[in-house]
Amino acid sequence: MHGFLHLIGYDHETDDEADEMETLEREILAHLGIPDPYADRERMN
């Protein structure tokens, strides 16, 4: 999904862009029934 979002114009060069892209990625994956790939990273912080 991450690569697809890049192909349609999303990027993560700034914190705001990263937040937007990550949020969209999480929403799409959740809709498809795929676990959040960032959940482990957040539990570590």
C-alpha positions, 0 to 999 in steps of 0.5 A: 500500500505504501508504494501505491500511495507514492505512485499516486502522488503521496510523499513523506518528506515533511512530518505533515506529509508523513502523518497524512500518508500514514493515516491514509495507509492505516485506513486503507489497510484496516478497510481490507482487514490487514493489521496496522503495520505501525502498531509495534513501533508505537508500542515501543515509544 
